[in-house]
Amino acid sequence: MAVSLVLHRVADYDAWRKVYDSVAGMQNDGGVTQQSVHRMADDPDNVLVIHHFKDVATAKAFFASPDLKDAMQRSGVQGEPRIEYFE
């Protein structure tokens, strides 16, 4: 099993969450087996997303997807997200 941690700032959490929820099919197709979303306690537009995958290769392929990058841009992600992979 592999886990990805994605930390990024968003322009507006509610707008971001609508897009995030709308791409559940993309997550399933990309190999996401579990996911959770967390907001920084004192900065609610600073978001941590945790995804589980069968392996790191699947996780890296998911985050390399042009469709995912487009969804992140549409959702209001600001700057380059920080993505870490763990086994």
PDB file as gemmi writes it, atoms N, CA and C in Angstrom:
CRYST1    1.000    1.000    1.000  90.00  90.00  90.00 P 1                      
ATOM      1  N   MET A   1       0.845  -1.181   0.000  1.00  0.00           N  
ATOM      2  CA  MET A   1       0.000   0.000   0.000  1.00  0.00           C  
ATOM      3  C   MET A   1       0.886   1.239   0.000  1.00  0.00           C  
ATOM      4  N   ALA A   2       0.415   2.287  -0.642  1.00  0.00           N  
ATOM      5  CA  ALA A   2       1.108   3.570  -0.673  1.00  0.00           C  
ATOM      6  C   ALA A   2       0.130   4.665  -0.276  1.00  0.00           C  
ATOM      7  N   VAL A   3       0.677   5.722   0.281  1.00  0.00           N  
ATOM      8  CA  VAL A   3      -0.117   6.871   0.701  1.00  0.00           C  
ATOM      9  C   VAL A   3       0.511   8.120   0.098  1.00  0.00           C  
ATOM     10  N   SER A   4      -0.341   9.006  -0.402  1.00  0.00           N  
ATOM     11  CA  SER A   4       0.131  10.317  -0.855  1.00  0.00           C  
ATOM     12  C   SER A   4      -0.444  11.382   0.063  1.00  0.00           C  
ATOM     13  N   LEU A   5       0.380  12.360   0.362  1.00  0.00           N  
ATOM     14  CA  LEU A   5      -0.053  13.537   1.110  1.00  0.00           C  
ATOM     15  C   LEU A   5       0.083  14.730   0.183  1.00  0.00           C  
ATOM     16  N   VAL A   6      -0.995  15.448   0.006  1.00  0.00           N  
ATOM     17  CA  VAL A   6      -1.001  16.615  -0.875  1.00  0.00           C  
ATOM     18  C   VAL A   6      -1.373  17.824  -0.030  1.00  0.00           C  
ATOM     19  N   LEU A   7      -0.490  18.783   0.007  1.00  0.00           N  
ATOM     20  CA  LEU A   7      -0.729  20.015   0.752  1.00  0.00           C  
ATOM     21  C   LEU A   7      -0.763  21.170  -0.242  1.00  0.00           C  
ATOM     22  N   HIS A   8      -1.849  21.916  -0.213  1.00  0.00           N  
ATOM     23  CA  HIS A   8      -1.940  23.084  -1.101  1.00  0.00           C  
ATOM     24  C   HIS A   8      -2.898  24.125  -0.542  1.00  0.00           C  
ATOM     25  N   ARG A   9      -2.680  25.331  -0.986  1.00  0.00           N  
ATOM     26  CA  ARG A   9      -3.557  26.449  -0.653  1.00  0.00           C  
ATOM     27  C   ARG A   9      -4.575  26.576  -1.773  1.00  0.00           C  
ATOM     28  N   VAL A  10      -5.816  26.892  -1.382  1.00  0.00           N  
ATOM     29  CA  VAL A  10      -6.880  27.090  -2.361  1.00  0.00           C  
ATOM     30  C   VAL A  10      -7.452  28.493  -2.192  1.00  0.00           C  
ATOM     31  N   ALA A  11      -7.996  29.011  -3.271  1.00  0.00           N  
ATOM     32  CA  ALA A  11      -8.558  30.364  -3.225  1.00  0.00           C  
ATOM     33  C   ALA A  11      -9.810  30.410  -2.351  1.00  0.00           C  
ATOM     34  N   ASP A  12     -10.625  29.362  -2.434  1.00  0.00           N  
ATOM     35  CA  ASP A  12     -11.877  29.301  -1.675  1.00  0.00           C  
ATOM     36  C   ASP A  12     -12.191  27.826  -1.439  1.00  0.00           C  
ATOM     37  N   TYR A  13     -12.209  27.406  -0.187  1.00  0.00           N  
ATOM     38  CA  TYR A  13     -12.387  25.991   0.128  1.00  0.00           C  
ATOM     39  C   TYR A  13     -13.686  25.434  -0.441  1.00  0.00           C  
ATOM     40  N   ASP A  14     -14.793  26.137  -0.296  1.00  0.00           N  
ATOM     41  CA  ASP A  14     -16.080  25.618  -0.763  1.00  0.00           C  
ATOM     42  C   ASP A  14     -16.078  25.389  -2.271  1.00  0.00           C  
ATOM     43  N   ALA A  15     -15.503  26.327  -3.030  1.00  0.00           N  
ATOM     44  CA  ALA A  15     -15.401  26.166  -4.483  1.00  0.00           C  
ATOM     45  C   ALA A  15     -14.478  25.000  -4.822  1.00  0.00           C  
ATOM     46  N   TRP A  16     -13.360  24.903  -4.107  1.00  0.00           N  
ATOM     47  CA  TRP A  16     -12.421  23.801  -4.320  1.00  0.00           C  
ATOM     48  C   TRP A  16     -13.109  22.463  -4.038  1.00  0.00           C  
ATOM     49  N   ARG A  17     -13.853  22.385  -2.952  1.00  0.00           N  
ATOM     50  CA  ARG A  17     -14.472  21.124  -2.548  1.00  0.00           C  
ATOM     51  C   ARG A  17     -15.488  20.633  -3.576  1.00  0.00           C  
ATOM     52  N   LYS A  18     -16.217  21.558  -4.209  1.00  0.00           N  
ATOM     53  CA  LYS A  18     -17.176  21.159  -5.245  1.00  0.00           C  
ATOM     54  C   LYS A  18     -16.471  20.452  -6.395  1.00  0.00           C  
ATOM     55  N   VAL A  19     -15.347  21.015  -6.835  1.00  0.00           N  
ATOM     56  CA  VAL A  19     -14.598  20.384  -7.924  1.00  0.00           C  
ATOM     57  C   VAL A  19     -14.001  19.068  -7.440  1.00  0.00           C  
ATOM     58  N   TYR A  20     -13.430  19.056  -6.244  1.00  0.00           N  
ATOM     59  CA  TYR A  20     -12.836  17.824  -5.699  1.00  0.00           C  
ATOM     60  C   TYR A  20     -13.876  16.705  -5.665  1.00  0.00           C  
ATOM     61  N   ASP A  21     -15.048  16.994  -5.153  1.00  0.00           N  
ATOM     62  CA  ASP A  21     -16.101  15.983  -5.069  1.00  0.00           C  
ATOM     63  C   ASP A  21     -16.561  15.528  -6.459  1.00  0.00           C  
ATOM     64  N   SER A  22     -16.490  16.410  -7.444  1.00  0.00           N  
ATOM     65  CA  SER A  22     -16.960  16.076  -8.796  1.00  0.00           C  
ATOM     66  C   SER A  22     -16.008  15.138  -9.534  1.00  0.00           C  
ATOM     67  N   VAL A  23     -14.794  14.964  -9.053  1.00  0.00           N  
ATOM     68  CA  VAL A  23     -13.821  14.111  -9.739  1.00  0.00           C  
ATOM     69  C   VAL A  23     -13.625  12.765  -9.030  1.00  0.00           C  
ATOM     70  N   ALA A  24     -14.617  12.329  -8.284  1.00  0.00           N  
ATOM     71  CA  ALA A  24     -14.529  11.037  -7.594  1.00  0.00           C  
ATOM     72  C   ALA A  24     -14.294   9.897  -8.588  1.00  0.00           C  
ATOM     73  N   GLY A  25     -14.931   9.955  -9.742  1.00  0.00           N  
ATOM     74  CA  GLY A  25     -14.720   8.931 -10.765  1.00  0.00           C  
ATOM     75  C   GLY A  25     -13.287   8.903 -11.258  1.00  0.00           C  
ATOM     76  N   MET A  26     -12.691  10.072 -11.413  1.00  0.00           N  
ATOM     77  CA  MET A  26     -11.293  10.156 -11.828  1.00  0.00           C  
ATOM     78  C   MET A  26     -10.389   9.531 -10.767  1.00  0.00           C  
ATOM     79  N   GLN A  27     -10.729   9.757  -9.506  1.00  0.00           N  
ATOM     80  CA  GLN A  27      -9.951   9.152  -8.428  1.00  0.00           C  
ATOM     81  C   GLN A  27     -10.062   7.631  -8.479  1.00  0.00           C  
ATOM     82  N   ASN A  28     -11.274   7.124  -8.632  1.00  0.00           N  
ATOM     83  CA  ASN A  28     -11.467   5.669  -8.715  1.00  0.00           C  
ATOM     84  C   ASN A  28     -10.693   5.084  -9.889  1.00  0.00           C  
ATOM     85  N   ASP A  29     -10.819   5.718 -11.058  1.00  0.00           N  
ATOM     86  CA  ASP A  29     -10.119   5.245 -12.252  1.00  0.00           C  
ATOM     87  C   ASP A  29      -8.602   5.335 -12.092  1.00  0.00           C  
ATOM     88  N   GLY A  30      -8.141   6.302 -11.292  1.00  0.00           N  
ATOM     89  CA  GLY A  30      -6.716   6.504 -11.086  1.00  0.00           C  
ATOM     90  C   GLY A  30      -6.111   5.653  -9.988  1.00  0.00           C  
ATOM     91  N   GLY A  31      -6.932   4.806  -9.360  1.00  0.00           N  
ATOM     92  CA  GLY A  31      -6.406   3.873  -8.381  1.00  0.00           C  
ATOM     93  C   GLY A  31      -6.496   4.312  -6.938  1.00  0.00           C  
ATOM     94  N   VAL A  32      -7.219   5.388  -6.659  1.00  0.00           N  
ATOM     95  CA  VAL A  32      -7.385   5.823  -5.273  1.00  0.00           C  
ATOM     96  C   VAL A  32      -8.317   4.828  -4.578  1.00  0.00           C  
ATOM     97  N   THR A  33      -7.841   4.257  -3.466  1.00  0.00           N  
ATOM     98  CA  THR A  33      -8.647   3.275  -2.731  1.00  0.00           C  
ATOM     99  C   THR A  33      -9.296   3.868  -1.489  1.00  0.00           C  
ATOM    100  N   GLN A  34      -8.706   4.933  -0.943  1.00  0.00           N  
ATOM    101  CA  GLN A  34      -9.282   5.676   0.185  1.00  0.00           C  
ATOM    102  C   GLN A  34      -8.820   7.113   0.041  1.00  0.00           C  
ATOM    103  N   GLN A  35      -9.600   8.018   0.607  1.00  0.00           N  
ATOM    104  CA  GLN A  35      -9.207   9.429   0.581  1.00  0.00           C  
ATOM    105  C   GLN A  35      -9.784  10.138   1.789  1.00  0.00           C  
ATOM    106  N   SER A  36      -9.103  11.202   2.191  1.00  0.00           N  
ATOM    107  CA  SER A  36      -9.644  12.084   3.233  1.00  0.00           C  
ATOM    108  C   SER A  36      -9.113  13.487   2.994  1.00  0.00           C  
ATOM    109  N   VAL A  37      -9.903  14.457   3.423  1.00  0.00           N  
ATOM    110  CA  VAL A  37      -9.568  15.871   3.249  1.00  0.00           C  
ATOM    111  C   VAL A  37      -9.558  16.529   4.619  1.00  0.00           C  
ATOM    112  N   HIS A  38      -8.534  17.353   4.851  1.00  0.00           N  
ATOM    113  CA  HIS A  38      -8.386  18.045   6.128  1.00  0.00           C  
ATOM    114  C   HIS A  38      -8.026  19.503   5.863  1.00  0.00           C  
ATOM    115  N   ARG A  39      -8.514  20.380   6.736  1.00  0.00           N  
ATOM    116  CA  ARG A  39      -8.224  21.812   6.635  1.00  0.00           C  
ATOM    117  C   ARG A  39      -7.385  22.225   7.833  1.00  0.00           C  
ATOM    118  N   MET A  40      -6.428  23.122   7.583  1.00  0.00           N  
ATOM    119  CA  MET A  40      -5.610  23.615   8.686  1.00  0.00           C  
ATOM    120  C   MET A  40      -6.521  24.351   9.670  1.00  0.00           C  
ATOM    121  N   ALA A  41      -6.332  24.097  10.946  1.00  0.00           N  
ATOM    122  CA  ALA A  41      -7.225  24.627  11.984  1.00  0.00           C  
ATOM    123  C   ALA A  41      -7.327  26.145  11.961  1.00  0.00           C  
ATOM    124  N   ASP A  42      -6.221  26.824  11.744  1.00  0.00           N  
ATOM    125  CA  ASP A  42      -6.263  28.293  11.775  1.00  0.00           C  
ATOM    126  C   ASP A  42      -6.136  28.929  10.392  1.00  0.00           C  
ATOM    127  N   ASP A  43      -6.237  28.120   9.339  1.00  0.00           N  
ATOM    128  CA  ASP A  43      -6.161  28.618   7.963  1.00  0.00           C  
ATOM    129  C   ASP A  43      -6.967  27.669   7.072  1.00  0.00           C  
ATOM    130  N   PRO A  44      -8.296  27.811   7.021  1.00  0.00           N  
ATOM    131  CA  PRO A  44      -9.155  26.829   6.358  1.00  0.00           C  
ATOM    132  C   PRO A  44      -8.973  26.721   4.845  1.00  0.00           C  
ATOM    133  N   ASP A  45      -8.233  27.624   4.225  1.00  0.00           N  
ATOM    134  CA  ASP A  45      -7.952  27.507   2.801  1.00  0.00           C  
ATOM    135  C   ASP A  45      -6.605  26.820   2.552  1.00  0.00           C  
ATOM    136  N   ASN A  46      -6.014  26.274   3.594  1.00  0.00           N  
ATOM    137  CA  ASN A  46      -4.802  25.465   3.490  1.00  0.00           C  
ATOM    138  C   ASN A  46      -5.244  24.020   3.706  1.00  0.00           C  
ATOM    139  N   VAL A  47      -5.162  23.213   2.650  1.00  0.00           N  
ATOM    140  CA  VAL A  47      -5.812  21.911   2.621  1.00  0.00           C  
ATOM    141  C   VAL A  47      -4.783  20.778   2.525  1.00  0.00           C  
ATOM    142  N   LEU A  48      -5.030  19.709   3.278  1.00  0.00           N  
ATOM    143  CA  LEU A  48      -4.251  18.478   3.204  1.00  0.00           C  
ATOM    144  C   LEU A  48      -5.180  17.380   2.698  1.00  0.00           C  
ATOM    145  N   VAL A  49      -4.773  16.717   1.618  1.00  0.00           N  
ATOM    146  CA  VAL A  49      -5.541  15.614   1.057  1.00  0.00           C  
ATOM    147  C   VAL A  49      -4.688  14.352   1.159  1.00  0.00           C  
ATOM    148  N   ILE A  50      -5.273  13.302   1.700  1.00  0.00           N  
ATOM    149  CA  ILE A  50      -4.583  12.021   1.839  1.00  0.00           C  
ATOM    150  C   ILE A  50      -5.283  11.013   0.936  1.00  0.00           C  
ATOM    151  N   HIS A  51      -4.492  10.373   0.056  1.00  0.00           N  
ATOM    152  CA  HIS A  51      -5.010   9.331  -0.818  1.00  0.00           C  
ATOM    153  C   HIS A  51      -4.230   8.047  -0.569  1.00  0.00           C  
ATOM    154  N   HIS A  52      -4.914   6.920  -0.641  1.00  0.00           N  
ATOM    155  CA  HIS A  52      -4.282   5.607  -0.547  1.00  0.00           C  
ATOM    156  C   HIS A  52      -4.326   4.954  -1.934  1.00  0.00           C  
ATOM    157  N   PHE A  53      -3.250   4.253  -2.279  1.00  0.00           N  
ATOM    158  CA  PHE A  53      -3.118   3.548  -3.553  1.00  0.00           C  
ATOM    159  C   PHE A  53      -2.529   2.167  -3.297  1.00  0.00           C  
ATOM    160  N   LYS A  54      -2.561   1.311  -4.307  1.00  0.00           N  
ATOM    161  CA  LYS A  54      -1.945  -0.013  -4.145  1.00  0.00           C  
ATOM    162  C   LYS A  54      -0.423   0.073  -4.136  1.00  0.00           C  
ATOM    163  N   ASP A  55       0.151   1.089  -4.845  1.00  0.00           N  
ATOM    164  CA  ASP A  55       1.604   1.249  -4.864  1.00  0.00           C  
ATOM    165  C   ASP A  55       1.961   2.674  -5.292  1.00  0.00           C  
ATOM    166  N   VAL A  56       3.228   3.018  -5.120  1.00  0.00           N  
ATOM    167  CA  VAL A  56       3.682   4.381  -5.428  1.00  0.00           C  
ATOM    168  C   VAL A  56       3.598   4.671  -6.923  1.00  0.00           C  
ATOM    169  N   ALA A  57       3.871   3.686  -7.755  1.00  0.00           N  
ATOM    170  CA  ALA A  57       3.794   3.907  -9.206  1.00  0.00           C  
ATOM    171  C   ALA A  57       2.388   4.346  -9.620  1.00  0.00           C  
ATOM    172  N   THR A  58       1.377   3.729  -9.054  1.00  0.00           N  
ATOM    173  CA  THR A  58      -0.012   4.102  -9.353  1.00  0.00           C  
ATOM    174  C   THR A  58      -0.287   5.524  -8.874  1.00  0.00           C  
ATOM    175  N   ALA A  59       0.203   5.861  -7.704  1.00  0.00           N  
ATOM    176  CA  ALA A  59       0.014   7.209  -7.165  1.00  0.00           C  
ATOM    177  C   ALA A  59       0.668   8.253  -8.069  1.00  0.00           C  
ATOM    178  N   LYS A  60       1.897   8.006  -8.466  1.00  0.00           N  
ATOM    179  CA  LYS A  60       2.607   8.973  -9.320  1.00  0.00           C  
ATOM    180  C   LYS A  60       1.917   9.133 -10.671  1.00  0.00           C  
ATOM    181  N   ALA A  61       1.418   8.041 -11.224  1.00  0.00           N  
ATOM    182  CA  ALA A  61       0.693   8.123 -12.489  1.00  0.00           C  
ATOM    183  C   ALA A  61      -0.576   8.958 -12.333  1.00  0.00           C  
ATOM    184  N   PHE A  62      -1.275   8.783 -11.230  1.00  0.00           N  
ATOM    185  CA  PHE A  62      -2.491   9.558 -10.970  1.00  0.00           C  
ATOM    186  C   PHE A  62      -2.185  11.055 -10.942  1.00  0.00           C  
ATOM    187  N   PHE A  63      -1.135  11.444 -10.219  1.00  0.00           N  
ATOM    188  CA  PHE A  63      -0.825  12.871 -10.093  1.00  0.00           C  
ATOM    189  C   PHE A  63      -0.197  13.469 -11.346  1.00  0.00           C  
ATOM    190  N   ALA A  64       0.247  12.624 -12.274  1.00  0.00           N  
ATOM    191  CA  ALA A  64       0.791  13.111 -13.540  1.00  0.00           C  
ATOM    192  C   ALA A  64      -0.304  13.351 -14.580  1.00  0.00           C  
ATOM    193  N   SER A  65      -1.527  12.957 -14.262  1.00  0.00           N  
ATOM    194  CA  SER A  65      -2.632  13.050 -15.213  1.00  0.00           C  
ATOM    195  C   SER A  65      -2.937  14.497 -15.600  1.00  0.00           C  
ATOM    196  N   PRO A  66      -2.983  14.795 -16.902  1.00  0.00           N  
ATOM    197  CA  PRO A  66      -3.387  16.141 -17.333  1.00  0.00           C  
ATOM    198  C   PRO A  66      -4.796  16.513 -16.887  1.00  0.00           C  
ATOM    199  N   ASP A  67      -5.695  15.522 -16.816  1.00  0.00           N  
ATOM    200  CA  ASP A  67      -7.065  15.800 -16.373  1.00  0.00           C  
ATOM    201  C   ASP A  67      -7.083  16.233 -14.910  1.00  0.00           C  
ATOM    202  N   LEU A  68      -6.238  15.602 -14.088  1.00  0.00           N  
ATOM    203  CA  LEU A  68      -6.163  16.006 -12.686  1.00  0.00           C  
ATOM    204  C   LEU A  68      -5.585  17.410 -12.569  1.00  0.00           C  
ATOM    205  N   LYS A  69      -4.559  17.695 -13.329  1.00  0.00           N  
ATOM    206  CA  LYS A  69      -3.961  19.040 -13.286  1.00  0.00           C  
ATOM    207  C   LYS A  69      -4.980  20.097 -13.711  1.00  0.00           C  
ATOM    208  N   ASP A  70      -5.798  19.766 -14.710  1.00  0.00           N  
ATOM    209  CA  ASP A  70      -6.856  20.683 -15.140  1.00  0.00           C  
ATOM    210  C   ASP A  70      -7.870  20.895 -14.016  1.00  0.00           C  
ATOM    211  N   ALA A  71      -8.257  19.824 -13.345  1.00  0.00           N  
ATOM    212  CA  ALA A  71      -9.228  19.928 -12.243  1.00  0.00           C  
ATOM    213  C   ALA A  71      -8.650  20.772 -11.113  1.00  0.00           C  
ATOM    214  N   MET A  72      -7.377  20.605 -10.819  1.00  0.00           N  
ATOM    215  CA  MET A  72      -6.754  21.401  -9.762  1.00  0.00           C  
ATOM    216  C   MET A  72      -6.765  22.880 -10.120  1.00  0.00           C  
ATOM    217  N   GLN A  73      -6.506  23.175 -11.379  1.00  0.00           N  
ATOM    218  CA  GLN A  73      -6.518  24.573 -11.817  1.00  0.00           C  
ATOM    219  C   GLN A  73      -7.942  25.143 -11.731  1.00  0.00           C  
ATOM    220  N   ARG A  74      -8.933  24.383 -12.192  1.00  0.00           N  
ATOM    221  CA  ARG A  74     -10.327  24.827 -12.146  1.00  0.00           C  
ATOM    222  C   ARG A  74     -10.813  25.036 -10.721  1.00  0.00           C  
ATOM    223  N   SER A  75     -10.269  24.266  -9.792  1.00  0.00           N  
ATOM    224  CA  SER A  75     -10.750  24.315  -8.414  1.00  0.00           C  
ATOM    225  C   SER A  75     -10.166  25.479  -7.613  1.00  0.00           C  
ATOM    226  N   GLY A  76      -9.160  26.146  -8.161  1.00  0.00           N  
ATOM    227  CA  GLY A  76      -8.591  27.288  -7.460  1.00  0.00           C  
ATOM    228  C   GLY A  76      -7.369  26.984  -6.623  1.00  0.00           C  
ATOM    229  N   VAL A  77      -6.687  25.861  -6.913  1.00  0.00           N  
ATOM    230  CA  VAL A  77      -5.424  25.583  -6.226  1.00  0.00           C  
ATOM    231  C   VAL A  77      -4.447  26.689  -6.586  1.00  0.00           C  
ATOM    232  N   GLN A  78      -3.808  27.232  -5.571  1.00  0.00           N  
ATOM    233  CA  GLN A  78      -2.862  28.332  -5.765  1.00  0.00           C  
ATOM    234  C   GLN A  78      -1.440  27.800  -5.654  1.00  0.00           C  
ATOM    235  N   GLY A  79      -0.637  28.091  -6.665  1.00  0.00           N  
ATOM    236  CA  GLY A  79       0.746  27.638  -6.655  1.00  0.00           C  
ATOM    237  C   GLY A  79       0.855  26.151  -6.922  1.00  0.00           C  
ATOM    238  N   GLU A  80       2.054  25.646  -6.755  1.00  0.00           N  
ATOM    239  CA  GLU A  80       2.327  24.230  -6.974  1.00  0.00           C  
ATOM    240  C   GLU A  80       2.046  23.442  -5.708  1.00  0.00           C  
ATOM    241  N   PRO A  81       1.211  22.410  -5.776  1.00  0.00           N  
ATOM    242  CA  PRO A  81       0.937  21.631  -4.567  1.00  0.00           C  
ATOM    243  C   PRO A  81       2.188  20.848  -4.142  1.00  0.00           C  
ATOM    244  N   ARG A  82       2.305  20.616  -2.862  1.00  0.00           N  
ATOM    245  CA  ARG A  82       3.360  19.759  -2.339  1.00  0.00           C  
ATOM    246  C   ARG A  82       2.789  18.348  -2.252  1.00  0.00           C  
ATOM    247  N   ILE A  83       3.438  17.395  -2.945  1.00  0.00           N  
ATOM    248  CA  ILE A  83       2.971  16.014  -2.971  1.00  0.00           C  
ATOM    249  C   ILE A  83       4.094  15.121  -2.451  1.00  0.00           C  
ATOM    250  N   GLU A  84       3.794  14.338  -1.433  1.00  0.00           N  
ATOM    251  CA  GLU A  84       4.741  13.394  -0.841  1.00  0.00           C  
ATOM    252  C   GLU A  84       4.155  11.994  -0.940  1.00  0.00           C  
ATOM    253  N   TYR A  85       5.035  11.019  -1.158  1.00  0.00           N  
ATOM    254  CA  TYR A  85       4.606   9.619  -1.290  1.00  0.00           C  
ATOM    255  C   TYR A  85       5.244   8.789  -0.172  1.00  0.00           C  
ATOM    256  N   PHE A  86       4.454   7.885   0.396  1.00  0.00           N  
ATOM    257  CA  PHE A  86       4.915   7.014   1.487  1.00  0.00           C  
ATOM    258  C   PHE A  86       4.483   5.587   1.192  1.00  0.00           C  
ATOM    259  N   GLU A  87       5.330   4.639   1.570  1.00  0.00           N  
ATOM    260  CA  GLU A  87       4.997   3.210   1.417  1.00  0.00           C  
ATOM    261  C   GLU A  87       4.766   2.598   2.787  1.00  0.00           C  
TER     262      GLU A  87                                                      
END                                                                             
